[in-house]
Amino acid sequence: MTVEQVKAAANEQISILYQKLQEANLANTFKRLDYLFKIVEGDFDKEMKDKARVEIDHIVFGYPEQNKTEE
């Protein structure tokens, strides 16, 4: 194999692995949402339910950006 063929094969493998990582992250996010909704609907204390609601909000609508102070 030439160097270019090795690079192409490596890039293809990287693409495949990145796609699988993205799929796993998506599956994990939905599983996390399932558990968070079970907390909100379940018999948990108010503080736990509030934390779960905030986490659901962040997952669905995005995490708030940190305010960066200009130097």
Backbone bond lengths (Angstrom), bond angles and torsions (degrees), N, CA, C in turn:
res aa  C-N    CA-C-N  psi(-1)  N-CA   C-N-CA  omega(-1)  CA-C   N-CA-C  phi
1 M - - - 1.446 - - 1.531 109.50 -
2 T 1.297 113.71 142.83 1.458 118.12 176.60 1.523 109.35 -83.37
3 V 1.298 115.40 168.37 1.457 120.87 178.79 1.523 110.12 -61.23
4 E 1.306 116.99 -40.70 1.470 120.63 179.28 1.521 111.55 -63.87
5 Q 1.326 118.07 -39.39 1.460 121.24 178.55 1.528 110.81 -66.20
6 V 1.332 116.66 -39.28 1.462 120.79 178.10 1.524 109.84 -64.89
7 K 1.333 117.24 -43.14 1.463 121.04 178.27 1.525 110.71 -62.39
8 A 1.325 117.02 -42.63 1.457 121.04 -179.73 1.528 110.44 -64.26
9 A 1.329 116.76 -42.61 1.460 120.63 178.82 1.528 110.64 -64.75
10 A 1.309 116.80 -41.20 1.465 120.96 178.90 1.528 110.26 -64.51
11 N 1.313 117.35 -43.92 1.466 121.14 178.79 1.528 111.63 -62.55
12 E 1.325 116.18 -37.56 1.463 120.17 177.75 1.530 110.20 -65.02
13 Q 1.322 116.32 -43.44 1.467 120.47 178.40 1.528 110.93 -63.84
14 I 1.315 116.54 -40.08 1.467 120.75 177.95 1.522 109.99 -61.51
15 S 1.308 117.46 -43.28 1.466 121.54 178.95 1.525 111.43 -62.12
16 I 1.316 116.31 -43.35 1.461 120.86 179.65 1.524 110.40 -63.91
17 L 1.326 116.75 -46.09 1.467 120.70 -179.77 1.522 111.47 -64.77
18 Y 1.325 117.29 -39.30 1.462 120.41 178.40 1.529 110.61 -63.87
19 Q 1.328 117.11 -41.49 1.464 120.90 178.43 1.526 110.21 -63.00
20 K 1.326 117.69 -42.45 1.464 120.81 178.94 1.526 111.07 -65.53
21 L 1.318 116.96 -36.62 1.460 121.00 176.57 1.523 110.58 -63.84
22 Q 1.320 117.16 -43.75 1.458 121.76 178.63 1.538 110.46 -61.41
23 E 1.325 116.72 -42.69 1.463 120.81 178.87 1.527 110.94 -63.62
24 A 1.327 116.95 -41.66 1.464 121.08 178.77 1.526 110.48 -65.37
25 N 1.322 117.40 -41.45 1.465 120.79 178.17 1.524 111.15 -62.09
26 L 1.320 116.73 -40.71 1.462 120.74 178.99 1.529 110.57 -65.31
27 A 1.325 116.73 -44.59 1.464 120.38 178.37 1.528 110.68 -61.97
28 N 1.323 117.28 -41.09 1.462 121.31 178.26 1.520 111.44 -64.15
29 T 1.321 117.07 -39.53 1.462 120.75 179.60 1.521 110.72 -63.14
30 F 1.329 117.34 -44.15 1.458 119.84 179.83 1.526 111.45 -67.39
31 K 1.327 117.46 -37.30 1.463 120.55 177.52 1.531 109.53 -65.42
32 R 1.330 117.17 -40.80 1.468 121.25 177.43 1.531 110.40 -61.69
33 L 1.332 116.38 -43.51 1.465 119.95 177.12 1.531 111.56 -60.34
34 D 1.329 116.77 -40.60 1.464 120.15 177.78 1.528 110.51 -56.71
35 Y 1.326 116.44 -48.04 1.461 120.07 -178.54 1.524 111.71 -67.82
36 L 1.317 116.96 -38.40 1.463 119.24 178.28 1.526 111.48 -63.68
37 F 1.331 117.51 -40.74 1.462 120.47 177.44 1.531 110.82 -65.39
38 K 1.331 117.04 -35.49 1.466 119.42 176.98 1.524 110.61 -64.22
39 I 1.318 117.47 -36.07 1.465 120.74 176.67 1.522 109.76 -65.17
40 V 1.335 116.58 -46.73 1.466 120.52 -178.48 1.532 110.49 -61.65
41 E 1.314 117.07 -39.56 1.460 121.14 -177.27 1.527 112.88 -84.64
42 G 1.328 117.12 -15.55 1.455 120.84 -173.24 1.517 114.34 -87.86
43 D 1.314 113.60 -170.81 1.465 122.10 -177.64 1.532 109.26 -95.57
44 F 1.313 115.32 71.05 1.460 122.18 179.15 1.522 108.88 -118.23
45 D 1.330 115.88 162.88 1.467 118.24 -179.67 1.534 110.58 -71.56
46 K 1.313 115.01 162.85 1.466 122.06 -174.95 1.526 112.08 -58.44
47 E 1.327 117.23 -40.31 1.470 120.71 -178.54 1.529 111.13 -62.27
48 M 1.338 116.11 -44.41 1.464 120.84 179.66 1.531 110.13 -63.63
49 K 1.332 116.91 -42.90 1.468 120.83 179.48 1.528 110.88 -64.40
50 D 1.329 116.49 -40.29 1.466 119.89 178.74 1.525 111.07 -63.37
51 K 1.322 117.10 -42.10 1.473 120.70 177.91 1.530 110.55 -62.86
52 A 1.321 116.46 -41.23 1.464 120.61 179.01 1.530 110.47 -64.32
53 R 1.329 117.11 -41.71 1.474 120.29 178.53 1.528 111.67 -62.28
54 V 1.322 115.64 -41.87 1.474 119.61 178.72 1.522 110.02 -63.76
55 E 1.329 116.77 -43.10 1.472 120.30 179.35 1.528 111.23 -63.67
56 I 1.333 117.14 -40.77 1.473 120.99 176.67 1.524 109.41 -60.49
57 D 1.316 115.96 -45.99 1.467 120.88 179.04 1.525 110.79 -58.24
58 H 1.314 117.22 -43.64 1.466 120.67 -179.79 1.525 111.97 -66.36
59 I 1.310 116.40 -39.22 1.465 119.35 179.75 1.530 110.53 -67.12
60 V 1.319 116.19 -44.37 1.466 120.21 -175.47 1.526 111.97 -74.50
61 F 1.346 116.55 -43.29 1.456 119.99 -173.35 1.521 114.48 -107.00
62 G 1.302 117.60 -1.54 1.463 121.35 178.63 1.511 111.83 98.18
63 Y 1.297 114.40 148.78 1.461 120.56 178.48 1.519 109.25 -77.01
64 P 1.325 116.22 142.85 1.481 118.18 179.26 1.519 110.05 -66.14
65 E 1.305 114.66 143.79 1.466 119.82 179.30 1.518 109.59 -78.00
66 Q 1.325 115.26 142.31 1.457 120.03 175.78 1.514 108.36 -72.68
67 N 1.331 116.82 135.25 1.466 120.37 175.99 1.518 108.59 -73.15
68 K 1.296 115.57 120.24 1.459 120.08 179.70 1.519 108.85 -92.92
69 T 1.291 115.14 128.76 1.459 118.88 177.71 1.502 108.76 -83.99
70 E 1.311 114.68 134.83 1.459 119.71 179.29 1.516 109.47 -81.32
71 E 1.304 115.02 134.67 1.481 119.56 -179.23 1.495 110.84 -98.38
